[in-house]
Amino acid sequence: MDFSEAIAVLADRVQKVRNNLNTEEATKTALVMPFIQTLGYDVFNPLEVVPEFIADIAGKKGEKVDYAIIQDDKPIMLIECKCCGVTLDDGKHMDATPFMEFSLDNIDPVLLPELRKLCKGKFDLKNTLDAVAELKFNRQVKLALAQNLENPDMDFIDYLLGRAGIKGLFKKTKEERYAPWVKRAFKEFIDEQIDSRLKTALAATSKKDDKPVEQKQEESISILGNLQGDGIITTDQEVKGYYTVRAIMSSVVDPERIFARDTKSYCGILLDNKNTKPVCRLHFNNPDNLQLETFDAQKNGTKHKLEKVSDIYSHADELRSTVDYYTKGKD
């Protein structure tokens, strides 16, 4: 079992036992210790994993942390635990903000290689510090961009005004006139980038080979699973939604494994063209009421209102998690 599979097994354990973890000690036994073991450390070896380790942290001397992982007789990691479900804000912190947040509720495959660097035999202090610096910077950049996407701050507005050669405006003018413009331009830029990627993907698919027209049409219908002849028409929005989901899935599976079957009530997106592996459903028959239906581990559906097709990207994590369950044999 490789590291990503071991993490998936641990994530599955979380879902099964979390409602029974009412104390910190129960959480340590059921989740924290197995997590440390997943990283490759022997929790039963006091030379490798030390419980109730005394450390000087957060400006205090003699503070105890729940676990310390030891390498070459020196602590390389300190682990502070809380009861499952309790906020992590009230605890011992060495940094004001974390450089990485990894959730077993919603595994981010992009962060798995970074987490793997903490495993026994792979941990290297210099490389870890370099990775921490980059992760912390990237996280702050993404947080700043997300914040300015929803509520542009004055520094960001001033920067863009300067780039546009606009100067000497009153603060009120910036807030009332230019802040909404910045927000709208930001969102339009993101939509344009998404549309550009989709057009590139569509063009690449259409130029993939030089098959005869009849064979190309048959392949296109196979890909979309369109049941023509029953009064079912696959709309442009459904095609765009299909390719959006494929683009999202490319980070976790071969996009060629993603299929679509159009029906009278919805367009279903499937893994491996199997009805037992629904990725999502596109309820796009009413263009003024677009809805995306996602599925949890038990295949219960939840519908989400979309303003536009590209809003599917805001549910990317849910879609990846669904496919993760299927690829890890949980279907």
C-alpha positions as CSV (number, residue, x, y, z in Angstrom):
1,M,0.0,0.0,0.0
2,D,1.5,3.3,-1.0
3,F,1.3,6.5,1.0
4,S,-1.7,8.0,-0.8
5,E,-3.6,4.8,-0.3
6,A,-2.7,4.7,3.4
7,I,-4.0,8.2,3.8
8,A,-7.2,7.3,2.1
9,V,-7.7,4.3,4.5
10,L,-7.1,6.7,7.4
11,A,-9.7,9.1,5.9
12,D,-12.2,6.3,5.7
13,R,-11.5,5.5,9.4
14,V,-12.3,9.1,10.3
15,Q,-15.7,8.9,8.7
16,K,-16.6,5.7,10.5
17,V,-15.4,6.5,14.1
18,R,-15.7,10.3,14.4
19,N,-19.1,10.3,16.1
20,N,-17.7,8.1,18.8
21,L,-14.6,10.3,19.6
22,N,-15.8,12.4,22.5
23,T,-12.5,12.9,24.3
24,E,-9.0,14.0,23.3
25,E,-7.6,10.6,24.4
26,A,-10.0,8.7,22.2
27,T,-9.0,10.9,19.3
28,K,-5.3,10.3,19.9
29,T,-5.9,6.5,20.0
30,A,-8.2,6.3,17.0
31,L,-6.8,8.9,14.7
32,V,-3.6,10.7,15.8
33,M,-1.5,7.6,16.6
34,P,-2.6,5.8,13.3
35,F,-1.7,9.1,11.5
36,I,1.8,9.0,13.0
37,Q,2.1,5.4,12.0
38,T,1.1,6.3,8.5
39,L,4.0,8.6,8.3
40,G,6.2,5.6,9.1
41,Y,7.0,6.3,12.8
42,D,6.8,3.6,15.5
43,V,4.4,5.0,18.1
44,F,5.4,2.3,20.5
45,N,9.1,3.2,20.4
46,P,9.9,5.9,23.0
47,L,13.2,6.6,21.1
48,E,11.1,7.6,18.1
49,V,7.8,8.9,19.3
50,V,7.7,10.6,22.8
51,P,4.3,11.3,24.4
52,E,3.9,14.3,26.8
53,F,7.1,15.9,25.4
54,I,8.4,18.9,27.4
55,A,9.2,21.8,25.0
56,D,9.7,25.5,25.2
57,I,7.2,26.9,22.7
58,A,5.0,30.0,22.3
59,G,7.2,32.0,24.6
60,K,6.6,29.6,27.5
61,K,9.1,27.3,29.2
62,G,8.3,23.7,30.3
63,E,5.2,23.4,28.1
64,K,4.1,19.9,27.2
65,V,3.0,18.9,23.8
66,D,1.2,15.6,23.1
67,Y,3.8,14.0,21.0
68,A,7.3,14.6,19.7
69,I,8.8,12.7,16.8
70,I,12.6,12.1,17.3
71,Q,15.3,11.8,14.7
72,D,19.0,11.4,15.7
73,D,18.1,12.1,19.3
74,K,16.5,15.5,18.4
75,P,12.8,16.4,18.1
76,I,11.9,17.1,14.4
77,M,8.2,17.4,14.8
78,L,5.9,18.4,17.7
79,I,2.2,17.3,17.6
80,E,-0.5,19.0,19.6
81,C,-3.9,17.2,19.7
82,K,-7.5,18.2,20.3
83,C,-10.7,16.2,20.6
84,C,-12.2,15.4,17.2
85,G,-14.6,18.2,16.1
86,V,-13.1,20.9,18.4
87,T,-11.7,24.0,16.9
88,L,-7.9,24.1,16.6
89,D,-7.7,27.8,17.3
90,D,-7.3,27.4,21.1
91,G,-4.0,25.5,21.3
92,K,-0.3,25.9,21.4
93,H,1.0,27.6,18.3
94,M,4.5,28.3,17.1
95,D,3.2,30.4,14.1
96,A,0.4,32.8,13.9
97,T,-0.9,31.1,10.7
98,P,-0.3,27.6,9.4
99,F,1.8,27.0,6.3
100,M,-0.4,24.1,5.3
101,E,-3.8,22.7,6.3
102,F,-4.5,19.1,5.3
103,S,-7.9,17.7,6.0
104,L,-8.8,14.0,6.1
105,D,-12.4,15.1,5.4
106,N,-11.4,16.5,2.0
107,I,-8.0,15.2,0.9
108,D,-6.3,17.6,-1.5
109,P,-4.1,15.5,-3.8
110,V,-1.9,18.6,-4.5
111,L,-0.8,18.6,-0.9
112,L,0.0,14.8,-0.6
113,P,3.6,15.2,-1.9
114,E,4.2,17.9,0.7
115,L,2.8,15.7,3.5
116,R,4.9,12.8,2.2
117,K,8.0,14.8,2.9
118,L,7.3,14.4,6.6
119,C,7.5,10.6,6.4
120,K,10.2,8.6,8.1
121,G,13.2,8.3,5.9
122,K,12.2,11.3,3.7
123,F,12.3,14.1,6.3
124,D,15.1,16.5,5.6
125,L,15.2,19.7,7.7
126,K,16.6,22.0,5.0
127,N,14.2,20.8,2.3
128,T,11.3,20.9,4.7
129,L,12.1,24.5,5.7
130,D,12.3,25.5,2.0
131,A,9.0,23.8,1.3
132,V,7.4,25.5,4.4
133,A,8.6,28.9,3.2
134,E,7.1,28.3,-0.3
135,L,3.8,26.8,1.0
136,K,3.4,29.7,3.5
137,F,3.9,32.2,0.7
138,N,1.6,30.4,-1.7
139,R,-1.1,30.2,0.9
140,Q,-0.9,33.9,1.7
141,V,-1.0,34.8,-2.0
142,K,-4.1,32.6,-2.5
143,L,-5.8,34.0,0.6
144,A,-5.1,37.6,-0.6
145,L,-6.4,36.8,-4.1
146,A,-9.5,35.2,-2.7
147,Q,-10.1,38.2,-0.4
148,N,-9.7,40.7,-3.2
149,L,-11.9,38.7,-5.5
150,E,-14.8,39.1,-3.1
151,N,-13.8,42.4,-1.4
152,P,-11.0,44.4,-3.1
153,D,-8.9,46.3,-0.5
154,M,-7.7,49.8,-1.1
155,D,-4.0,48.8,-1.7
156,F,-5.1,46.4,-4.4
157,I,-7.4,49.0,-6.0
158,D,-4.6,51.7,-5.9
159,Y,-2.1,49.2,-7.5
160,L,-4.5,48.6,-10.4
161,L,-5.4,52.3,-10.8
162,G,-1.7,53.0,-11.0
163,R,-1.3,50.4,-13.7
164,A,-4.1,52.0,-15.6
165,G,-2.5,55.5,-15.2
166,I,-5.4,56.8,-13.0
167,K,-4.2,59.1,-10.1
168,G,-5.5,61.7,-7.8
169,L,-8.9,60.2,-6.9
170,F,-10.6,60.6,-3.6
171,K,-11.0,57.5,-1.4
172,K,-14.8,57.7,-1.6
173,T,-14.6,57.7,-5.4
174,K,-12.4,54.6,-5.3
175,E,-14.7,52.8,-3.0
176,E,-18.0,53.6,-4.7
177,R,-16.9,53.6,-8.3
178,Y,-13.7,51.6,-8.9
179,A,-14.1,48.9,-6.2
180,P,-17.1,47.3,-8.0
181,W,-15.2,47.6,-11.3
182,V,-12.2,45.8,-10.0
183,K,-14.3,43.0,-8.6
184,R,-16.2,42.6,-11.9
185,A,-13.0,42.7,-13.9
186,F,-11.4,40.2,-11.7
187,K,-14.3,37.7,-12.1
188,E,-14.5,38.3,-15.8
189,F,-10.8,37.6,-16.1
190,I,-11.2,34.2,-14.3
191,D,-14.2,33.3,-16.5
192,E,-12.2,34.2,-19.6
193,Q,-9.3,32.0,-18.5
194,I,-11.6,29.1,-17.9
195,D,-13.3,29.5,-21.2
196,S,-9.9,29.7,-22.9
197,R,-8.9,26.4,-21.3
198,L,-12.1,24.7,-22.3
199,K,-11.8,25.9,-25.9
200,T,-8.2,24.6,-26.0
201,A,-9.4,21.2,-24.7
202,L,-12.2,21.1,-27.2
203,A,-9.9,22.0,-30.1
204,A,-7.4,19.4,-29.0
205,T,-10.1,16.7,-28.9
206,S,-11.4,17.6,-32.3
207,K,-7.9,17.4,-33.8
208,K,-6.9,14.2,-32.0
209,D,-7.0,12.1,-35.1
210,D,-8.1,12.1,-38.8
211,K,-10.9,9.5,-38.5
212,P,-13.7,9.7,-41.1
213,V,-16.6,12.0,-40.4
214,E,-19.0,9.1,-39.7
215,Q,-16.6,7.5,-37.2
216,K,-16.0,10.9,-35.5
217,Q,-19.7,11.5,-35.0
218,E,-20.2,8.0,-33.6
219,E,-17.2,8.6,-31.2
220,S,-18.6,12.0,-30.1
221,I,-22.0,10.4,-29.3
222,S,-20.2,7.6,-27.4
223,I,-18.2,10.1,-25.3
224,L,-21.3,12.1,-24.4
225,G,-23.6,9.1,-24.1
226,N,-26.3,11.0,-25.9
227,L,-29.4,8.9,-26.4
228,Q,-30.4,10.5,-29.7
229,G,-33.7,9.4,-31.1
230,D,-35.6,9.8,-27.8
231,G,-36.1,13.5,-28.1
232,I,-33.0,14.2,-26.1
233,I,-30.7,17.0,-27.2
234,T,-27.3,17.6,-25.6
235,T,-27.0,21.4,-25.2
236,D,-23.9,23.5,-25.5
237,Q,-24.1,24.2,-21.8
238,E,-24.1,20.5,-21.1
239,V,-21.1,19.9,-23.4
240,K,-19.2,22.8,-21.7
241,G,-20.2,21.4,-18.3
242,Y,-18.9,17.9,-19.3
243,Y,-15.5,19.3,-20.4
244,T,-15.3,21.4,-17.2
245,V,-15.7,18.3,-15.1
246,R,-13.2,16.4,-17.2
247,A,-10.7,19.3,-16.7
248,I,-11.2,19.1,-12.9
249,M,-10.9,15.3,-12.9
250,S,-7.6,15.4,-14.8
251,S,-5.8,16.1,-11.5
252,V,-6.9,12.7,-10.0
253,V,-7.7,10.3,-12.9
254,D,-7.2,10.0,-16.6
255,P,-9.9,12.3,-18.1
256,E,-10.6,9.7,-20.7
257,R,-12.3,7.7,-17.9
258,I,-14.9,10.5,-17.6
259,F,-18.1,9.9,-19.6
260,A,-21.5,11.6,-19.9
261,R,-25.0,10.2,-20.5
262,D,-27.7,12.6,-21.4
263,T,-31.2,11.8,-20.3
264,K,-34.5,13.7,-20.4
265,S,-34.1,15.1,-16.9
266,Y,-30.4,15.5,-16.5
267,C,-27.0,14.9,-18.0
268,G,-25.1,12.4,-15.9
269,I,-21.3,12.5,-15.6
270,L,-19.9,9.0,-14.8
271,L,-16.5,7.4,-14.0
272,D,-15.7,4.5,-16.4
273,N,-19.1,5.0,-18.0
274,K,-20.7,3.1,-15.1
275,N,-24.0,4.1,-13.5
276,T,-22.7,2.8,-10.2
277,K,-20.0,5.5,-10.3
278,P,-21.8,8.8,-10.7
279,V,-19.5,11.8,-10.5
280,C,-22.2,14.5,-10.8
281,R,-25.3,15.4,-12.6
282,L,-25.9,18.5,-14.7
283,H,-29.5,19.8,-14.3
284,F,-29.2,22.2,-17.2
285,N,-32.6,21.7,-19.0
286,N,-33.7,25.2,-17.8
287,P,-30.9,27.6,-18.8
288,D,-32.2,30.1,-16.2
289,N,-31.9,27.6,-13.4
290,L,-28.6,25.7,-13.7
291,Q,-27.9,23.2,-11.0
292,L,-25.0,20.8,-10.3
293,E,-25.8,17.7,-8.3
294,T,-22.8,16.2,-6.4
295,F,-22.6,12.9,-4.5
296,D,-21.1,12.0,-1.1
297,A,-19.5,8.6,-0.1
298,Q,-23.0,7.0,0.2
299,K,-24.0,8.4,-3.2
300,N,-26.5,10.8,-1.7
301,G,-27.0,13.7,-4.0
302,T,-26.9,17.4,-3.2
303,K,-27.9,20.1,-5.7
304,H,-26.1,23.4,-6.0
305,K,-27.4,26.5,-7.8
306,L,-25.0,27.8,-10.5
307,E,-25.0,31.3,-12.0
308,K,-22.9,30.0,-14.9
309,V,-21.4,26.8,-16.1
310,S,-17.8,27.8,-14.9
311,D,-19.2,27.9,-11.3
312,I,-18.7,24.1,-11.4
313,Y,-15.0,24.9,-10.5
314,S,-16.1,26.1,-7.1
315,H,-17.2,22.5,-6.3
316,A,-14.0,20.9,-7.6
317,D,-13.0,19.5,-4.2
318,E,-16.3,17.7,-3.8
319,L,-16.1,16.2,-7.3
320,R,-12.5,15.0,-6.7
321,S,-13.5,13.5,-3.3
322,T,-16.3,11.5,-5.0
323,V,-13.9,10.1,-7.6
324,D,-11.4,9.3,-4.9
325,Y,-13.9,7.0,-3.2
326,Y,-14.4,5.1,-6.4
327,T,-10.7,4.8,-7.3
328,K,-9.8,3.7,-3.8
329,G,-12.3,0.8,-4.1
330,K,-15.0,2.4,-1.9
331,D,-17.8,2.1,-4.4
